Amino acid sequence: MEELLTISEVARVLRVDATTVRRWVKHGVLDAVLLPHKGRRHCYRIKRTTLNKVMNSTNV
């Protein structure tokens, strides 16, 4: 099974704010898995392979 990272973990790796990562997910820059969640905010997880692709590209 593939490793799934939280928004905070991705933000820490990319050295950006968590709000920026959420914005990237919303705009389709980062593919994310939406988990069932009660509350106002969506609960996203980002695959490690997706993060690796972003880190190796110049689009972000």
Phi and psi in radians as a Rosetta constraint file:
Dihedral C 1 N 2 CA 2 C 2 CIRCULARHARMONIC -1.361 0.35
Dihedral N 2 CA 2 C 2 N 3 CIRCULARHARMONIC 2.529 0.35
Dihedral C 2 N 3 CA 3 C 3 CIRCULARHARMONIC -1.262 0.35
Dihedral N 3 CA 3 C 3 N 4 CIRCULARHARMONIC 2.314 0.35
Dihedral C 3 N 4 CA 4 C 4 CIRCULARHARMONIC -1.938 0.35
Dihedral N 4 CA 4 C 4 N 5 CIRCULARHARMONIC 2.343 0.35
Dihedral C 4 N 5 CA 5 C 5 CIRCULARHARMONIC -1.936 0.35
Dihedral N 5 CA 5 C 5 N 6 CIRCULARHARMONIC 2.582 0.35
Dihedral C 5 N 6 CA 6 C 6 CIRCULARHARMONIC -1.374 0.35
Dihedral N 6 CA 6 C 6 N 7 CIRCULARHARMONIC 2.921 0.35
Dihedral C 6 N 7 CA 7 C 7 CIRCULARHARMONIC -1.019 0.35
Dihedral N 7 CA 7 C 7 N 8 CIRCULARHARMONIC -0.751 0.35
Dihedral C 7 N 8 CA 8 C 8 CIRCULARHARMONIC -1.118 0.35
Dihedral N 8 CA 8 C 8 N 9 CIRCULARHARMONIC -0.710 0.35
Dihedral C 8 N 9 CA 9 C 9 CIRCULARHARMONIC -1.130 0.35
Dihedral N 9 CA 9 C 9 N 10 CIRCULARHARMONIC -0.745 0.35
Dihedral C 9 N 10 CA 10 C 10 CIRCULARHARMONIC -1.136 0.35
Dihedral N 10 CA 10 C 10 N 11 CIRCULARHARMONIC -0.745 0.35
Dihedral C 10 N 11 CA 11 C 11 CIRCULARHARMONIC -1.046 0.35
Dihedral N 11 CA 11 C 11 N 12 CIRCULARHARMONIC -0.738 0.35
Dihedral C 11 N 12 CA 12 C 12 CIRCULARHARMONIC -1.110 0.35
Dihedral N 12 CA 12 C 12 N 13 CIRCULARHARMONIC -0.747 0.35
Dihedral C 12 N 13 CA 13 C 13 CIRCULARHARMONIC -1.146 0.35
Dihedral N 13 CA 13 C 13 N 14 CIRCULARHARMONIC -0.742 0.35
Dihedral C 13 N 14 CA 14 C 14 CIRCULARHARMONIC -1.483 0.35
Dihedral N 14 CA 14 C 14 N 15 CIRCULARHARMONIC -0.102 0.35
Dihedral C 14 N 15 CA 15 C 15 CIRCULARHARMONIC 1.025 0.35
Dihedral N 15 CA 15 C 15 N 16 CIRCULARHARMONIC 0.833 0.35
Dihedral C 15 N 16 CA 16 C 16 CIRCULARHARMONIC -2.304 0.35
Dihedral N 16 CA 16 C 16 N 17 CIRCULARHARMONIC 3.003 0.35
Dihedral C 16 N 17 CA 17 C 17 CIRCULARHARMONIC -1.349 0.35
Dihedral N 17 CA 17 C 17 N 18 CIRCULARHARMONIC 2.651 0.35
Dihedral C 17 N 18 CA 18 C 18 CIRCULARHARMONIC -1.046 0.35
Dihedral N 18 CA 18 C 18 N 19 CIRCULARHARMONIC -0.564 0.35
Dihedral C 18 N 19 CA 19 C 19 CIRCULARHARMONIC -1.087 0.35
Dihedral N 19 CA 19 C 19 N 20 CIRCULARHARMONIC -0.647 0.35
Dihedral C 19 N 20 CA 20 C 20 CIRCULARHARMONIC -1.124 0.35
Dihedral N 20 CA 20 C 20 N 21 CIRCULARHARMONIC -0.753 0.35
Dihedral C 20 N 21 CA 21 C 21 CIRCULARHARMONIC -1.103 0.35
Dihedral N 21 CA 21 C 21 N 22 CIRCULARHARMONIC -0.757 0.35
Dihedral C 21 N 22 CA 22 C 22 CIRCULARHARMONIC -1.051 0.35
Dihedral N 22 CA 22 C 22 N 23 CIRCULARHARMONIC -0.705 0.35
Dihedral C 22 N 23 CA 23 C 23 CIRCULARHARMONIC -1.107 0.35
Dihedral N 23 CA 23 C 23 N 24 CIRCULARHARMONIC -0.752 0.35
Dihedral C 23 N 24 CA 24 C 24 CIRCULARHARMONIC -1.078 0.35
Dihedral N 24 CA 24 C 24 N 25 CIRCULARHARMONIC -0.692 0.35
Dihedral C 24 N 25 CA 25 C 25 CIRCULARHARMONIC -1.120 0.35
Dihedral N 25 CA 25 C 25 N 26 CIRCULARHARMONIC -0.809 0.35
Dihedral C 25 N 26 CA 26 C 26 CIRCULARHARMONIC -1.075 0.35
Dihedral N 26 CA 26 C 26 N 27 CIRCULARHARMONIC -0.628 0.35
Dihedral C 26 N 27 CA 27 C 27 CIRCULARHARMONIC -1.591 0.35
Dihedral N 27 CA 27 C 27 N 28 CIRCULARHARMONIC 0.030 0.35
Dihedral C 27 N 28 CA 28 C 28 CIRCULARHARMONIC 1.466 0.35
Dihedral N 28 CA 28 C 28 N 29 CIRCULARHARMONIC 0.144 0.35
Dihedral C 28 N 29 CA 29 C 29 CIRCULARHARMONIC -1.221 0.35
Dihedral N 29 CA 29 C 29 N 30 CIRCULARHARMONIC -0.681 0.35
Dihedral C 29 N 30 CA 30 C 30 CIRCULARHARMONIC -2.017 0.35
Dihedral N 30 CA 30 C 30 N 31 CIRCULARHARMONIC 2.260 0.35
Dihedral C 30 N 31 CA 31 C 31 CIRCULARHARMONIC -1.377 0.35
Dihedral N 31 CA 31 C 31 N 32 CIRCULARHARMONIC 2.401 0.35
Dihedral C 31 N 32 CA 32 C 32 CIRCULARHARMONIC -2.442 0.35
Dihedral N 32 CA 32 C 32 N 33 CIRCULARHARMONIC 2.722 0.35
Dihedral C 32 N 33 CA 33 C 33 CIRCULARHARMONIC -1.690 0.35
Dihedral N 33 CA 33 C 33 N 34 CIRCULARHARMONIC 2.255 0.35
Dihedral C 33 N 34 CA 34 C 34 CIRCULARHARMONIC -1.640 0.35
Dihedral N 34 CA 34 C 34 N 35 CIRCULARHARMONIC 2.080 0.35
Dihedral C 34 N 35 CA 35 C 35 CIRCULARHARMONIC -1.617 0.35
Dihedral N 35 CA 35 C 35 N 36 CIRCULARHARMONIC 2.602 0.35
Dihedral C 35 N 36 CA 36 C 36 CIRCULARHARMONIC -1.083 0.35
Dihedral N 36 CA 36 C 36 N 37 CIRCULARHARMONIC 2.331 0.35
Dihedral C 36 N 37 CA 37 C 37 CIRCULARHARMONIC -2.760 0.35
Dihedral N 37 CA 37 C 37 N 38 CIRCULARHARMONIC 2.397 0.35
Dihedral C 37 N 38 CA 38 C 38 CIRCULARHARMONIC -1.641 0.35
Dihedral N 38 CA 38 C 38 N 39 CIRCULARHARMONIC 2.350 0.35
Dihedral C 38 N 39 CA 39 C 39 CIRCULARHARMONIC 2.349 0.35
Dihedral N 39 CA 39 C 39 N 40 CIRCULARHARMONIC 3.137 0.35
Dihedral C 39 N 40 CA 40 C 40 CIRCULARHARMONIC -1.350 0.35
Dihedral N 40 CA 40 C 40 N 41 CIRCULARHARMONIC -0.693 0.35
Dihedral C 40 N 41 CA 41 C 41 CIRCULARHARMONIC -1.533 0.35
Dihedral N 41 CA 41 C 41 N 42 CIRCULARHARMONIC 2.553 0.35
Dihedral C 41 N 42 CA 42 C 42 CIRCULARHARMONIC -1.288 0.35
Dihedral N 42 CA 42 C 42 N 43 CIRCULARHARMONIC 2.619 0.35
Dihedral C 42 N 43 CA 43 C 43 CIRCULARHARMONIC -1.866 0.35
Dihedral N 43 CA 43 C 43 N 44 CIRCULARHARMONIC 1.821 0.35
Dihedral C 43 N 44 CA 44 C 44 CIRCULARHARMONIC -1.813 0.35
Dihedral N 44 CA 44 C 44 N 45 CIRCULARHARMONIC 2.665 0.35
Dihedral C 44 N 45 CA 45 C 45 CIRCULARHARMONIC -2.344 0.35
Dihedral N 45 CA 45 C 45 N 46 CIRCULARHARMONIC 2.496 0.35
Dihedral C 45 N 46 CA 46 C 46 CIRCULARHARMONIC -2.044 0.35
Dihedral N 46 CA 46 C 46 N 47 CIRCULARHARMONIC 2.306 0.35
Dihedral C 46 N 47 CA 47 C 47 CIRCULARHARMONIC -1.203 0.35
Dihedral N 47 CA 47 C 47 N 48 CIRCULARHARMONIC 2.539 0.35
Dihedral C 47 N 48 CA 48 C 48 CIRCULARHARMONIC -1.043 0.35
Dihedral N 48 CA 48 C 48 N 49 CIRCULARHARMONIC -0.670 0.35
Dihedral C 48 N 49 CA 49 C 49 CIRCULARHARMONIC -1.135 0.35
Dihedral N 49 CA 49 C 49 N 50 CIRCULARHARMONIC -0.618 0.35
Dihedral C 49 N 50 CA 50 C 50 CIRCULARHARMONIC -1.127 0.35
Dihedral N 50 CA 50 C 50 N 51 CIRCULARHARMONIC -0.778 0.35
Dihedral C 50 N 51 CA 51 C 51 CIRCULARHARMONIC -1.078 0.35
Dihedral N 51 CA 51 C 51 N 52 CIRCULARHARMONIC -0.736 0.35
Dihedral C 51 N 52 CA 52 C 52 CIRCULARHARMONIC -1.086 0.35
Dihedral N 52 CA 52 C 52 N 53 CIRCULARHARMONIC -0.701 0.35
Dihedral C 52 N 53 CA 53 C 53 CIRCULARHARMONIC -1.102 0.35
Dihedral N 53 CA 53 C 53 N 54 CIRCULARHARMONIC -0.746 0.35
Dihedral C 53 N 54 CA 54 C 54 CIRCULARHARMONIC -1.123 0.35
Dihedral N 54 CA 54 C 54 N 55 CIRCULARHARMONIC -0.719 0.35
Dihedral C 54 N 55 CA 55 C 55 CIRCULARHARMONIC -1.180 0.35
Dihedral N 55 CA 55 C 55 N 56 CIRCULARHARMONIC -0.472 0.35
Dihedral C 55 N 56 CA 56 C 56 CIRCULARHARMONIC -1.612 0.35
Dihedral N 56 CA 56 C 56 N 57 CIRCULARHARMONIC -0.050 0.35
Dihedral C 56 N 57 CA 57 C 57 CIRCULARHARMONIC -1.858 0.35
Dihedral N 57 CA 57 C 57 N 58 CIRCULARHARMONIC 2.990 0.35
Dihedral C 57 N 58 CA 58 C 58 CIRCULARHARMONIC -1.921 0.35
Dihedral N 58 CA 58 C 58 N 59 CIRCULARHARMONIC 0.216 0.35
Dihedral C 58 N 59 CA 59 C 59 CIRCULARHARMONIC -1.345 0.35
Dihedral N 59 CA 59 C 59 N 60 CIRCULARHARMONIC -0.377 0.35
